[in-house]
Amino acid sequence: MSCILEALSSNGSLEDVLINYPVCGMSTFAIWWVTNDLPDSTIARFPPSSPRWYWAAVTFVVFALQIITDCSTGNFGISVVYCTHAGMLALLVKRFDSRLFTVDELWVAWMAVVIVVAVVLYYAFILPILDSMAHVVGWILGVACGSFYSMVLSTGVWRIIDEESLS
Protein backbone atom coordinates (compact mmCIF):
# COMPACT_ATOMS: atom_id res chain seq x y z
CA MET A 1 0.00 0.00 0.00
CA SER A 2 2.81 2.43 0.81
CA CYS A 3 4.31 1.78 -2.64
CA ILE A 4 1.03 2.83 -4.27
CA LEU A 5 0.88 5.99 -2.16
CA GLU A 6 4.50 6.79 -3.03
CA ALA A 7 3.75 6.27 -6.72
CA LEU A 8 0.65 8.44 -6.61
CA SER A 9 2.42 11.17 -4.65
CA SER A 10 5.52 11.07 -6.87
CA ASN A 11 7.47 9.92 -3.81
CA GLY A 12 6.48 13.07 -1.95
CA SER A 13 7.66 15.53 -4.60
CA LEU A 14 5.25 18.47 -4.53
CA GLU A 15 6.76 19.86 -7.74
CA ASP A 16 6.07 16.62 -9.62
CA VAL A 17 2.54 16.38 -8.24
CA LEU A 18 1.85 19.99 -9.28
CA ILE A 19 3.09 19.21 -12.79
CA ASN A 20 1.87 15.66 -13.37
CA TYR A 21 -1.71 15.79 -12.10
CA PRO A 22 -2.78 18.93 -13.99
CA VAL A 23 -1.15 17.61 -17.18
CA CYS A 24 -2.81 14.22 -16.70
CA GLY A 25 -6.15 15.91 -16.05
CA MET A 26 -5.71 18.10 -19.13
CA SER A 27 -4.82 15.14 -21.35
CA THR A 28 -7.78 13.16 -20.01
CA PHE A 29 -10.09 16.10 -20.72
CA ALA A 30 -8.65 16.40 -24.24
CA ILE A 31 -9.32 12.70 -24.94
CA TRP A 32 -12.85 13.09 -23.58
CA TRP A 33 -13.47 16.25 -25.63
CA VAL A 34 -12.09 14.87 -28.89
CA THR A 35 -13.93 11.54 -28.68
CA ASN A 36 -17.21 13.20 -27.70
CA ASP A 37 -18.78 13.02 -31.14
CA LEU A 38 -17.06 9.96 -32.59
CA PRO A 39 -19.52 7.28 -33.65
CA ASP A 40 -19.86 4.03 -31.77
CA SER A 41 -17.93 1.07 -33.07
CA THR A 42 -19.78 -1.21 -35.44
CA ILE A 43 -17.35 -4.07 -34.87
CA ALA A 44 -17.36 -4.24 -31.09
CA ARG A 45 -20.21 -6.54 -30.15
CA PHE A 46 -19.84 -6.04 -26.43
CA PRO A 47 -21.44 -3.03 -24.79
CA PRO A 48 -20.43 -0.35 -24.37
CA SER A 49 -18.76 0.21 -27.72
CA SER A 50 -18.40 3.97 -27.67
CA PRO A 51 -14.97 5.54 -28.10
CA ARG A 52 -15.11 7.04 -24.62
CA TRP A 53 -15.30 3.59 -23.05
CA TYR A 54 -12.32 2.50 -25.10
CA TRP A 55 -10.23 5.48 -23.95
CA ALA A 56 -11.39 5.02 -20.36
CA ALA A 57 -10.33 1.38 -20.46
CA VAL A 58 -6.96 2.26 -22.00
CA THR A 59 -6.42 4.95 -19.36
CA PHE A 60 -7.31 2.57 -16.54
CA VAL A 61 -4.99 -0.17 -17.83
CA VAL A 62 -2.10 2.25 -18.44
CA PHE A 63 -2.60 3.81 -15.01
CA ALA A 64 -2.50 0.35 -13.40
CA LEU A 65 0.61 -0.58 -15.40
CA GLN A 66 2.22 2.71 -14.36
CA ILE A 67 1.64 1.93 -10.66
CA ILE A 68 2.94 -1.64 -11.06
CA THR A 69 6.01 -0.41 -12.92
CA ASP A 70 6.60 2.35 -10.37
CA CYS A 71 6.50 -0.14 -7.51
CA SER A 72 8.83 -2.60 -9.26
CA THR A 73 11.44 -0.09 -10.48
CA GLY A 74 11.45 2.45 -7.67
CA ASN A 75 10.43 5.27 -10.01
CA PHE A 76 7.35 7.30 -9.21
CA GLY A 77 4.81 9.35 -11.13
CA ILE A 78 1.96 9.13 -13.62
CA SER A 79 3.63 10.54 -16.71
CA VAL A 80 3.15 7.42 -18.84
CA VAL A 81 -0.60 8.01 -18.63
CA TYR A 82 -0.47 11.47 -20.16
CA CYS A 83 2.19 10.40 -22.67
CA THR A 84 -0.18 7.63 -23.79
CA HIS A 85 -2.99 10.18 -24.13
CA ALA A 86 -0.75 12.46 -26.18
CA GLY A 87 0.23 9.61 -28.50
CA MET A 88 -3.42 8.68 -29.03
CA LEU A 89 -4.44 12.28 -29.62
CA ALA A 90 -1.62 12.98 -32.06
CA LEU A 91 -2.41 9.89 -34.09
CA LEU A 92 -6.16 10.46 -34.18
CA VAL A 93 -6.08 14.11 -35.16
CA LYS A 94 -3.34 13.48 -37.71
CA ARG A 95 -5.23 10.55 -39.22
CA PHE A 96 -8.75 12.00 -39.19
CA ASP A 97 -8.04 15.78 -39.02
CA SER A 98 -10.85 18.06 -40.22
CA ARG A 99 -12.72 15.18 -41.86
CA LEU A 100 -14.02 14.18 -38.45
CA PHE A 101 -13.05 16.79 -35.87
CA THR A 102 -14.18 20.36 -35.42
CA VAL A 103 -11.67 23.19 -35.22
CA ASP A 104 -12.21 23.37 -31.45
CA GLU A 105 -11.53 19.66 -31.03
CA LEU A 106 -8.39 19.89 -33.15
CA TRP A 107 -7.21 22.89 -31.15
CA VAL A 108 -7.79 21.16 -27.80
CA ALA A 109 -6.03 17.99 -29.00
CA TRP A 110 -2.97 19.75 -30.41
CA MET A 111 -2.64 22.01 -27.36
CA ALA A 112 -2.71 18.93 -25.12
CA VAL A 113 -0.01 17.29 -27.24
CA VAL A 114 2.17 20.42 -27.17
CA ILE A 115 1.84 20.75 -23.38
CA VAL A 116 2.73 17.08 -22.86
CA VAL A 117 5.76 17.43 -25.16
CA ALA A 118 6.89 20.51 -23.21
CA VAL A 119 6.60 18.66 -19.89
CA VAL A 120 8.41 15.61 -21.27
CA LEU A 121 11.23 17.83 -22.54
CA TYR A 122 11.46 19.51 -19.14
CA TYR A 123 11.72 16.13 -17.44
CA ALA A 124 14.27 14.94 -20.04
CA PHE A 125 16.66 17.62 -18.81
CA ILE A 126 16.26 17.00 -15.07
CA LEU A 127 15.52 13.28 -14.68
CA PRO A 128 17.51 10.13 -15.48
CA ILE A 129 17.30 8.53 -18.91
CA LEU A 130 15.03 5.76 -17.57
CA ASP A 131 12.25 8.33 -17.13
CA SER A 132 12.69 9.59 -20.69
CA MET A 133 12.49 6.02 -21.94
CA ALA A 134 9.24 5.58 -20.00
CA HIS A 135 7.85 8.70 -21.67
CA VAL A 136 8.76 7.35 -25.10
CA VAL A 137 7.20 3.98 -24.27
CA GLY A 138 4.04 5.80 -23.14
CA TRP A 139 3.93 7.75 -26.39
CA ILE A 140 4.41 4.57 -28.46
CA LEU A 141 1.73 2.81 -26.43
CA GLY A 142 -0.64 5.70 -27.15
CA VAL A 143 0.07 5.55 -30.87
CA ALA A 144 -0.47 1.77 -30.80
CA CYS A 145 -3.79 2.12 -28.93
CA GLY A 146 -4.87 4.90 -31.27
CA SER A 147 -3.94 2.78 -34.28
CA PHE A 148 -5.86 -0.19 -32.93
CA TYR A 149 -8.90 2.00 -32.37
CA SER A 150 -8.74 3.73 -35.73
CA MET A 151 -8.06 0.58 -37.76
CA VAL A 152 -10.08 -2.08 -35.99
CA LEU A 153 -12.75 -0.67 -33.72
CA SER A 154 -13.78 2.43 -35.59
CA THR A 155 -15.35 1.12 -38.76
CA GLY A 156 -18.13 3.60 -38.10
CA VAL A 157 -15.59 6.42 -38.31
CA TRP A 158 -14.25 5.20 -41.65
CA ARG A 159 -17.80 4.68 -42.94
CA ILE A 160 -18.61 8.33 -42.21
CA ILE A 161 -15.44 9.53 -43.93
CA ASP A 162 -16.13 7.33 -46.97
CA GLU A 163 -19.72 8.58 -47.21
CA GLU A 164 -18.54 12.19 -47.05
CA SER A 165 -15.90 11.49 -49.72
CA LEU A 166 -18.50 10.00 -52.05
CA SER A 167 -20.95 12.86 -51.71
mmCIF file of the C-alpha atoms, coordinates in Angstrom:
data_MODEL
# 
_entry.id   MODEL 
# 
loop_
_atom_site.group_PDB 
_atom_site.id 
_atom_site.type_symbol 
_atom_site.label_atom_id 
_atom_site.label_alt_id 
_atom_site.label_comp_id 
_atom_site.label_asym_id 
_atom_site.label_entity_id 
_atom_site.label_seq_id 
_atom_site.pdbx_PDB_ins_code 
_atom_site.Cartn_x 
_atom_site.Cartn_y 
_atom_site.Cartn_z 
_atom_site.occupancy 
_atom_site.B_iso_or_equiv 
_atom_site.pdbx_formal_charge 
_atom_site.auth_seq_id 
_atom_site.auth_comp_id 
_atom_site.auth_asym_id 
_atom_site.auth_atom_id 
_atom_site.pdbx_PDB_model_num 
ATOM 1   C CA . MET A 1 1   ? 0.000   0.000  0.000   1.00 0.00 ? 1   MET A CA 1 
ATOM 2   C CA . SER A 1 2   ? 2.814   2.426  0.812   1.00 0.00 ? 2   SER A CA 1 
ATOM 3   C CA . CYS A 1 3   ? 4.306   1.782  -2.641  1.00 0.00 ? 3   CYS A CA 1 
ATOM 4   C CA . ILE A 1 4   ? 1.032   2.829  -4.273  1.00 0.00 ? 4   ILE A CA 1 
ATOM 5   C CA . LEU A 1 5   ? 0.882   5.993  -2.163  1.00 0.00 ? 5   LEU A CA 1 
ATOM 6   C CA . GLU A 1 6   ? 4.496   6.794  -3.025  1.00 0.00 ? 6   GLU A CA 1 
ATOM 7   C CA . ALA A 1 7   ? 3.754   6.265  -6.717  1.00 0.00 ? 7   ALA A CA 1 
ATOM 8   C CA . LEU A 1 8   ? 0.647   8.442  -6.610  1.00 0.00 ? 8   LEU A CA 1 
ATOM 9   C CA . SER A 1 9   ? 2.421   11.175 -4.648  1.00 0.00 ? 9   SER A CA 1 
ATOM 10  C CA . SER A 1 10  ? 5.523   11.070 -6.869  1.00 0.00 ? 10  SER A CA 1 
ATOM 11  C CA . ASN A 1 11  ? 7.473   9.920  -3.811  1.00 0.00 ? 11  ASN A CA 1 
ATOM 12  C CA . GLY A 1 12  ? 6.484   13.069 -1.946  1.00 0.00 ? 12  GLY A CA 1 
ATOM 13  C CA . SER A 1 13  ? 7.658   15.535 -4.604  1.00 0.00 ? 13  SER A CA 1 
ATOM 14  C CA . LEU A 1 14  ? 5.253   18.467 -4.533  1.00 0.00 ? 14  LEU A CA 1 
ATOM 15  C CA . GLU A 1 15  ? 6.761   19.859 -7.740  1.00 0.00 ? 15  GLU A CA 1 
ATOM 16  C CA . ASP A 1 16  ? 6.070   16.618 -9.619  1.00 0.00 ? 16  ASP A CA 1 
ATOM 17  C CA . VAL A 1 17  ? 2.537   16.382 -8.236  1.00 0.00 ? 17  VAL A CA 1 
ATOM 18  C CA . LEU A 1 18  ? 1.849   19.986 -9.282  1.00 0.00 ? 18  LEU A CA 1 
ATOM 19  C CA . ILE A 1 19  ? 3.090   19.207 -12.794 1.00 0.00 ? 19  ILE A CA 1 
ATOM 20  C CA . ASN A 1 20  ? 1.869   15.659 -13.369 1.00 0.00 ? 20  ASN A CA 1 
ATOM 21  C CA . TYR A 1 21  ? -1.708  15.789 -12.103 1.00 0.00 ? 21  TYR A CA 1 
ATOM 22  C CA . PRO A 1 22  ? -2.782  18.934 -13.987 1.00 0.00 ? 22  PRO A CA 1 
ATOM 23  C CA . VAL A 1 23  ? -1.152  17.615 -17.175 1.00 0.00 ? 23  VAL A CA 1 
ATOM 24  C CA . CYS A 1 24  ? -2.812  14.216 -16.703 1.00 0.00 ? 24  CYS A CA 1 
ATOM 25  C CA . GLY A 1 25  ? -6.153  15.913 -16.054 1.00 0.00 ? 25  GLY A CA 1 
ATOM 26  C CA . MET A 1 26  ? -5.709  18.096 -19.132 1.00 0.00 ? 26  MET A CA 1 
ATOM 27  C CA . SER A 1 27  ? -4.824  15.137 -21.351 1.00 0.00 ? 27  SER A CA 1 
ATOM 28  C CA . THR A 1 28  ? -7.780  13.156 -20.007 1.00 0.00 ? 28  THR A CA 1 
ATOM 29  C CA . PHE A 1 29  ? -10.089 16.098 -20.722 1.00 0.00 ? 29  PHE A CA 1 
ATOM 30  C CA . ALA A 1 30  ? -8.648  16.398 -24.237 1.00 0.00 ? 30  ALA A CA 1 
ATOM 31  C CA . ILE A 1 31  ? -9.321  12.699 -24.939 1.00 0.00 ? 31  ILE A CA 1 
ATOM 32  C CA . TRP A 1 32  ? -12.848 13.086 -23.576 1.00 0.00 ? 32  TRP A CA 1 
ATOM 33  C CA . TRP A 1 33  ? -13.466 16.248 -25.630 1.00 0.00 ? 33  TRP A CA 1 
ATOM 34  C CA . VAL A 1 34  ? -12.095 14.867 -28.893 1.00 0.00 ? 34  VAL A CA 1 
ATOM 35  C CA . THR A 1 35  ? -13.931 11.540 -28.685 1.00 0.00 ? 35  THR A CA 1 
ATOM 36  C CA . ASN A 1 36  ? -17.208 13.196 -27.699 1.00 0.00 ? 36  ASN A CA 1 
ATOM 37  C CA . ASP A 1 37  ? -18.784 13.015 -31.143 1.00 0.00 ? 37  ASP A CA 1 
ATOM 38  C CA . LEU A 1 38  ? -17.057 9.962  -32.588 1.00 0.00 ? 38  LEU A CA 1 
ATOM 39  C CA . PRO A 1 39  ? -19.518 7.278  -33.650 1.00 0.00 ? 39  PRO A CA 1 
ATOM 40  C CA . ASP A 1 40  ? -19.858 4.030  -31.774 1.00 0.00 ? 40  ASP A CA 1 
ATOM 41  C CA . SER A 1 41  ? -17.933 1.069  -33.071 1.00 0.00 ? 41  SER A CA 1 
ATOM 42  C CA . THR A 1 42  ? -19.782 -1.205 -35.437 1.00 0.00 ? 42  THR A CA 1 
ATOM 43  C CA . ILE A 1 43  ? -17.349 -4.074 -34.871 1.00 0.00 ? 43  ILE A CA 1 
ATOM 44  C CA . ALA A 1 44  ? -17.360 -4.237 -31.092 1.00 0.00 ? 44  ALA A CA 1 
ATOM 45  C CA . ARG A 1 45  ? -20.210 -6.542 -30.147 1.00 0.00 ? 45  ARG A CA 1 
ATOM 46  C CA . PHE A 1 46  ? -19.837 -6.036 -26.433 1.00 0.00 ? 46  PHE A CA 1 
ATOM 47  C CA . PRO A 1 47  ? -21.441 -3.026 -24.791 1.00 0.00 ? 47  PRO A CA 1 
ATOM 48  C CA . PRO A 1 48  ? -20.429 -0.353 -24.374 1.00 0.00 ? 48  PRO A CA 1 
ATOM 49  C CA . SER A 1 49  ? -18.764 0.213  -27.716 1.00 0.00 ? 49  SER A CA 1 
ATOM 50  C CA . SER A 1 50  ? -18.403 3.966  -27.666 1.00 0.00 ? 50  SER A CA 1 
ATOM 51  C CA . PRO A 1 51  ? -14.970 5.539  -28.102 1.00 0.00 ? 51  PRO A CA 1 
ATOM 52  C CA . ARG A 1 52  ? -15.110 7.045  -24.617 1.00 0.00 ? 52  ARG A CA 1 
ATOM 53  C CA . TRP A 1 53  ? -15.302 3.594  -23.046 1.00 0.00 ? 53  TRP A CA 1 
ATOM 54  C CA . TYR A 1 54  ? -12.317 2.501  -25.105 1.00 0.00 ? 54  TYR A CA 1 
ATOM 55  C CA . TRP A 1 55  ? -10.228 5.483  -23.952 1.00 0.00 ? 55  TRP A CA 1 
ATOM 56  C CA . ALA A 1 56  ? -11.394 5.021  -20.363 1.00 0.00 ? 56  ALA A CA 1 
ATOM 57  C CA . ALA A 1 57  ? -10.327 1.376  -20.461 1.00 0.00 ? 57  ALA A CA 1 
ATOM 58  C CA . VAL A 1 58  ? -6.959  2.256  -21.998 1.00 0.00 ? 58  VAL A CA 1 
ATOM 59  C CA . THR A 1 59  ? -6.425  4.952  -19.359 1.00 0.00 ? 59  THR A CA 1 
ATOM 60  C CA . PHE A 1 60  ? -7.311  2.570  -16.536 1.00 0.00 ? 60  PHE A CA 1 
ATOM 61  C CA . VAL A 1 61  ? -4.986  -0.169 -17.828 1.00 0.00 ? 61  VAL A CA 1 
ATOM 62  C CA . VAL A 1 62  ? -2.099  2.245  -18.439 1.00 0.00 ? 62  VAL A CA 1 
ATOM 63  C CA . PHE A 1 63  ? -2.599  3.812  -15.007 1.00 0.00 ? 63  PHE A CA 1 
ATOM 64  C CA . ALA A 1 64  ? -2.501  0.353  -13.398 1.00 0.00 ? 64  ALA A CA 1 
ATOM 65  C CA . LEU A 1 65  ? 0.614   -0.577 -15.398 1.00 0.00 ? 65  LEU A CA 1 
ATOM 66  C CA . GLN A 1 66  ? 2.220   2.714  -14.356 1.00 0.00 ? 66  GLN A CA 1 
ATOM 67  C CA . ILE A 1 67  ? 1.643   1.928  -10.662 1.00 0.00 ? 67  ILE A CA 1 
ATOM 68  C CA . ILE A 1 68  ? 2.941   -1.645 -11.056 1.00 0.00 ? 68  ILE A CA 1 
ATOM 69  C CA . THR A 1 69  ? 6.009   -0.407 -12.921 1.00 0.00 ? 69  THR A CA 1 
ATOM 70  C CA . ASP A 1 70  ? 6.597   2.347  -10.374 1.00 0.00 ? 70  ASP A CA 1 
ATOM 71  C CA . CYS A 1 71  ? 6.503   -0.143 -7.511  1.00 0.00 ? 71  CYS A CA 1 
ATOM 72  C CA . SER A 1 72  ? 8.828   -2.600 -9.259  1.00 0.00 ? 72  SER A CA 1 
ATOM 73  C CA . THR A 1 73  ? 11.436  -0.090 -10.478 1.00 0.00 ? 73  THR A CA 1 
ATOM 74  C CA . GLY A 1 74  ? 11.449  2.447  -7.671  1.00 0.00 ? 74  GLY A CA 1 
ATOM 75  C CA . ASN A 1 75  ? 10.430  5.271  -10.006 1.00 0.00 ? 75  ASN A CA 1 
ATOM 76  C CA . PHE A 1 76  ? 7.352   7.295  -9.215  1.00 0.00 ? 76  PHE A CA 1 
ATOM 77  C CA . GLY A 1 77  ? 4.814   9.349  -11.135 1.00 0.00 ? 77  GLY A CA 1 
ATOM 78  C CA . ILE A 1 78  ? 1.964   9.135  -13.616 1.00 0.00 ? 78  ILE A CA 1 
ATOM 79  C CA . SER A 1 79  ? 3.629   10.542 -16.713 1.00 0.00 ? 79  SER A CA 1 
ATOM 80  C CA . VAL A 1 80  ? 3.151   7.417  -18.836 1.00 0.00 ? 80  VAL A CA 1 
ATOM 81  C CA . VAL A 1 81  ? -0.601  8.006  -18.630 1.00 0.00 ? 81  VAL A CA 1 
ATOM 82  C CA . TYR A 1 82  ? -0.470  11.470 -20.163 1.00 0.00 ? 82  TYR A CA 1 
ATOM 83  C CA . CYS A 1 83  ? 2.194   10.399 -22.668 1.00 0.00 ? 83  CYS A CA 1 
ATOM 84  C CA . THR A 1 84  ? -0.183  7.631  -23.791 1.00 0.00 ? 84  THR A CA 1 
ATOM 85  C CA . HIS A 1 85  ? -2.991  10.175 -24.134 1.00 0.00 ? 85  HIS A CA 1 
ATOM 86  C CA . ALA A 1 86  ? -0.745  12.463 -26.182 1.00 0.00 ? 86  ALA A CA 1 
ATOM 87  C CA . GLY A 1 87  ? 0.234   9.615  -28.498 1.00 0.00 ? 87  GLY A CA 1 
ATOM 88  C CA . MET A 1 88  ? -3.418  8.678  -29.032 1.00 0.00 ? 88  MET A CA 1 
ATOM 89  C CA . LEU A 1 89  ? -4.437  12.281 -29.618 1.00 0.00 ? 89  LEU A CA 1 
ATOM 90  C CA . ALA A 1 90  ? -1.625  12.977 -32.061 1.00 0.00 ? 90  ALA A CA 1 
ATOM 91  C CA . LEU A 1 91  ? -2.406  9.890  -34.091 1.00 0.00 ? 91  LEU A CA 1 
ATOM 92  C CA . LEU A 1 92  ? -6.161  10.458 -34.181 1.00 0.00 ? 92  LEU A CA 1 
ATOM 93  C CA . VAL A 1 93  ? -6.084  14.113 -35.157 1.00 0.00 ? 93  VAL A CA 1 
ATOM 94  C CA . LYS A 1 94  ? -3.341  13.477 -37.706 1.00 0.00 ? 94  LYS A CA 1 
ATOM 95  C CA . ARG A 1 95  ? -5.232  10.552 -39.218 1.00 0.00 ? 95  ARG A CA 1 
ATOM 96  C CA . PHE A 1 96  ? -8.752  12.002 -39.187 1.00 0.00 ? 96  PHE A CA 1 
ATOM 97  C CA . ASP A 1 97  ? -8.037  15.776 -39.022 1.00 0.00 ? 97  ASP A CA 1 
ATOM 98  C CA . SER A 1 98  ? -10.851 18.057 -40.217 1.00 0.00 ? 98  SER A CA 1 
ATOM 99  C CA . ARG A 1 99  ? -12.719 15.176 -41.861 1.00 0.00 ? 99  ARG A CA 1 
ATOM 100 C CA . LEU A 1 100 ? -14.015 14.181 -38.455 1.00 0.00 ? 100 LEU A CA 1 
ATOM 101 C CA . PHE A 1 101 ? -13.048 16.792 -35.875 1.00 0.00 ? 101 PHE A CA 1 
ATOM 102 C CA . THR A 1 102 ? -14.181 20.359 -35.416 1.00 0.00 ? 102 THR A CA 1 
ATOM 103 C CA . VAL A 1 103 ? -11.673 23.191 -35.221 1.00 0.00 ? 103 VAL A CA 1 
ATOM 104 C CA . ASP A 1 104 ? -12.214 23.373 -31.450 1.00 0.00 ? 104 ASP A CA 1 
ATOM 105 C CA . GLU A 1 105 ? -11.534 19.659 -31.026 1.00 0.00 ? 105 GLU A CA 1 
ATOM 106 C CA . LEU A 1 106 ? -8.387  19.886 -33.146 1.00 0.00 ? 106 LEU A CA 1 
ATOM 107 C CA . TRP A 1 107 ? -7.208  22.895 -31.147 1.00 0.00 ? 107 TRP A CA 1 
ATOM 108 C CA . VAL A 1 108 ? -7.785  21.158 -27.798 1.00 0.00 ? 108 VAL A CA 1 
ATOM 109 C CA . ALA A 1 109 ? -6.027  17.993 -29.004 1.00 0.00 ? 109 ALA A CA 1 
ATOM 110 C CA . TRP A 1 110 ? -2.968  19.752 -30.409 1.00 0.00 ? 110 TRP A CA 1 
ATOM 111 C CA . MET A 1 111 ? -2.641  22.009 -27.356 1.00 0.00 ? 111 MET A CA 1 
ATOM 112 C CA . ALA A 1 112 ? -2.709  18.931 -25.123 1.00 0.00 ? 112 ALA A CA 1 
ATOM 113 C CA . VAL A 1 113 ? -0.007  17.286 -27.241 1.00 0.00 ? 113 VAL A CA 1 
ATOM 114 C CA . VAL A 1 114 ? 2.167   20.425 -27.170 1.00 0.00 ? 114 VAL A CA 1 
ATOM 115 C CA . ILE A 1 115 ? 1.843   20.754 -23.384 1.00 0.00 ? 115 ILE A CA 1 
ATOM 116 C CA . VAL A 1 116 ? 2.732   17.085 -22.865 1.00 0.00 ? 116 VAL A CA 1 
ATOM 117 C CA . VAL A 1 117 ? 5.760   17.433 -25.158 1.00 0.00 ? 117 VAL A CA 1 
ATOM 118 C CA . ALA A 1 118 ? 6.891   20.512 -23.206 1.00 0.00 ? 118 ALA A CA 1 
ATOM 119 C CA . VAL A 1 119 ? 6.597   18.664 -19.886 1.00 0.00 ? 119 VAL A CA 1 
ATOM 120 C CA . VAL A 1 120 ? 8.409   15.612 -21.270 1.00 0.00 ? 120 VAL A CA 1 
ATOM 121 C CA . LEU A 1 121 ? 11.232  17.829 -22.544 1.00 0.00 ? 121 LEU A CA 1 
ATOM 122 C CA . TYR A 1 122 ? 11.462  19.509 -19.143 1.00 0.00 ? 122 TYR A CA 1 
ATOM 123 C CA . TYR A 1 123 ? 11.723  16.127 -17.444 1.00 0.00 ? 123 TYR A CA 1 
ATOM 124 C CA . ALA A 1 124 ? 14.269  14.942 -20.044 1.00 0.00 ? 124 ALA A CA 1 
ATOM 125 C CA . PHE A 1 125 ? 16.664  17.616 -18.810 1.00 0.00 ? 125 PHE A CA 1 
ATOM 126 C CA . ILE A 1 126 ? 16.257  16.997 -15.070 1.00 0.00 ? 126 ILE A CA 1 
ATOM 127 C CA . LEU A 1 127 ? 15.516  13.275 -14.676 1.00 0.00 ? 127 LEU A CA 1 
ATOM 128 C CA . PRO A 1 128 ? 17.515  10.133 -15.480 1.00 0.00 ? 128 PRO A CA 1 
ATOM 129 C CA . ILE A 1 129 ? 17.303  8.528  -18.908 1.00 0.00 ? 129 ILE A CA 1 
ATOM 130 C CA . LEU A 1 130 ? 15.032  5.759  -17.573 1.00 0.00 ? 130 LEU A CA 1 
ATOM 131 C CA . ASP A 1 131 ? 12.255  8.326  -17.133 1.00 0.00 ? 131 ASP A CA 1 
ATOM 132 C CA . SER A 1 132 ? 12.686  9.594  -20.687 1.00 0.00 ? 132 SER A CA 1 
ATOM 133 C CA . MET A 1 133 ? 12.490  6.021  -21.941 1.00 0.00 ? 133 MET A CA 1 
ATOM 134 C CA . ALA A 1 134 ? 9.241   5.578  -19.998 1.00 0.00 ? 134 ALA A CA 1 
ATOM 135 C CA . HIS A 1 135 ? 7.851   8.701  -21.672 1.00 0.00 ? 135 HIS A CA 1 
ATOM 136 C CA . VAL A 1 136 ? 8.761   7.355  -25.102 1.00 0.00 ? 136 VAL A CA 1 
ATOM 137 C CA . VAL A 1 137 ? 7.200   3.979  -24.271 1.00 0.00 ? 137 VAL A CA 1 
ATOM 138 C CA . GLY A 1 138 ? 4.036   5.796  -23.143 1.00 0.00 ? 138 GLY A CA 1 
ATOM 139 C CA . TRP A 1 139 ? 3.927   7.750  -26.394 1.00 0.00 ? 139 TRP A CA 1 
ATOM 140 C CA . ILE A 1 140 ? 4.414   4.573  -28.459 1.00 0.00 ? 140 ILE A CA 1 
ATOM 141 C CA . LEU A 1 141 ? 1.727   2.810  -26.427 1.00 0.00 ? 141 LEU A CA 1 
ATOM 142 C CA . GLY A 1 142 ? -0.640  5.702  -27.146 1.00 0.00 ? 142 GLY A CA 1 
ATOM 143 C CA . VAL A 1 143 ? 0.073   5.545  -30.874 1.00 0.00 ? 143 VAL A CA 1 
ATOM 144 C CA . ALA A 1 144 ? -0.470  1.770  -30.804 1.00 0.00 ? 144 ALA A CA 1 
ATOM 145 C CA . CYS A 1 145 ? -3.789  2.122  -28.929 1.00 0.00 ? 145 CYS A CA 1 
ATOM 146 C CA . GLY A 1 146 ? -4.874  4.904  -31.266 1.00 0.00 ? 146 GLY A CA 1 
ATOM 147 C CA . SER A 1 147 ? -3.937  2.782  -34.278 1.00 0.00 ? 147 SER A CA 1 
ATOM 148 C CA . PHE A 1 148 ? -5.860  -0.185 -32.927 1.00 0.00 ? 148 PHE A CA 1 
ATOM 149 C CA . TYR A 1 149 ? -8.900  1.996  -32.373 1.00 0.00 ? 149 TYR A CA 1 
ATOM 150 C CA . SER A 1 150 ? -8.743  3.733  -35.729 1.00 0.00 ? 150 SER A CA 1 
ATOM 151 C CA . MET A 1 151 ? -8.060  0.585  -37.756 1.00 0.00 ? 151 MET A CA 1 
ATOM 152 C CA . VAL A 1 152 ? -10.084 -2.083 -35.989 1.00 0.00 ? 152 VAL A CA 1 
ATOM 153 C CA . LEU A 1 153 ? -12.752 -0.670 -33.722 1.00 0.00 ? 153 LEU A CA 1 
ATOM 154 C CA . SER A 1 154 ? -13.780 2.435  -35.595 1.00 0.00 ? 154 SER A CA 1 
ATOM 155 C CA . THR A 1 155 ? -15.353 1.123  -38.760 1.00 0.00 ? 155 THR A CA 1 
ATOM 156 C CA . GLY A 1 156 ? -18.134 3.604  -38.097 1.00 0.00 ? 156 GLY A CA 1 
ATOM 157 C CA . VAL A 1 157 ? -15.586 6.420  -38.307 1.00 0.00 ? 157 VAL A CA 1 
ATOM 158 C CA . TRP A 1 158 ? -14.250 5.196  -41.646 1.00 0.00 ? 158 TRP A CA 1 
ATOM 159 C CA . ARG A 1 159 ? -17.801 4.680  -42.942 1.00 0.00 ? 159 ARG A CA 1 
ATOM 160 C CA . ILE A 1 160 ? -18.614 8.334  -42.205 1.00 0.00 ? 160 ILE A CA 1 
ATOM 161 C CA . ILE A 1 161 ? -15.436 9.535  -43.927 1.00 0.00 ? 161 ILE A CA 1 
ATOM 162 C CA . ASP A 1 162 ? -16.126 7.327  -46.971 1.00 0.00 ? 162 ASP A CA 1 
ATOM 163 C CA . GLU A 1 163 ? -19.722 8.585  -47.208 1.00 0.00 ? 163 GLU A CA 1 
ATOM 164 C CA . GLU A 1 164 ? -18.537 12.195 -47.055 1.00 0.00 ? 164 GLU A CA 1 
ATOM 165 C CA . SER A 1 165 ? -15.902 11.492 -49.723 1.00 0.00 ? 165 SER A CA 1 
ATOM 166 C CA . LEU A 1 166 ? -18.495 9.996  -52.052 1.00 0.00 ? 166 LEU A CA 1 
ATOM 167 C CA . SER A 1 167 ? -20.948 12.858 -51.710 1.00 0.00 ? 167 SER A CA 1 
# 
